[in-house]
Amino acid sequence: MNYTVAGMAVGAVLAWATLTYRFWGFLLMVLFLAAGALCGRAAEGKLDLRGIRDALTGRRSSS
């Protein structure tokens, strides 16, 4: 099992607790799954966090 799958599993476990809140629980589940997947990809080294930060702050490079 790779880090992305493990991160998604952790996000799913955290999100499961929010399911009692119906629709908002579903939205939180999606948020937690996405956050878990992003953390897992960053831990694997498949996600460039500096590139994301630069894109969000408007410092994009052409390369």
C-alpha positions in Angstrom: 0.0 0.0 0.0 1.5 3.3 -1.0 1.3 6.6 0.8 -1.5 8.0 -1.3 -3.8 5.1 -0.5 -2.8 5.3 3.2 -3.5 9.0 3.2 -6.9 8.4 1.6 -7.7 5.7 4.2 -6.8 8.1 7.1 -9.0 10.7 5.5 -11.8 8.2 5.1 -11.6 7.2 8.8 -11.6 10.8 9.9 -14.5 11.6 7.5 -16.5 8.6 8.7 -17.0 10.4 12.0 -18.6 13.3 10.3 -21.2 11.2 8.4 -23.7 11.7 11.2 -24.2 15.3 10.0 -25.8 14.2 6.7 -25.0 16.5 3.8 -22.4 18.5 5.6 -20.8 15.3 6.7 -20.6 14.2 3.1 -18.9 17.5 2.1 -16.5 17.1 5.0 -15.8 13.5 3.9 -14.8 14.8 0.5 -12.6 17.4 2.0 -10.9 15.0 4.3 -10.3 12.5 1.5 -8.8 15.1 -0.7 -6.6 16.4 2.2 -5.5 12.8 2.9 -4.7 12.1 -0.7 -2.7 15.3 -1.0 -0.7 14.6 2.2 0.0 11.1 0.9 1.2 12.3 -2.4 3.4 14.9 -0.7 4.9 12.2 1.5 5.6 10.0 -1.5 7.4 12.9 -3.2 4.9 13.0 -6.2 3.6 16.4 -5.3 5.6 19.6 -5.6 4.4 21.7 -2.7 6.6 24.7 -3.7 5.1 24.7 -7.2 1.6 24.8 -5.8 2.6 27.6 -3.4 4.2 29.5 -6.2 1.1 29.0 -8.4 -1.2 30.2 -5.7 0.8 33.3 -5.0 1.2 34.2 -8.7 4.9 33.3 -9.0 4.5 30.8 -11.8 7.5 29.9 -13.9 7.5 28.9 -17.6 9.4 25.7 -17.0 
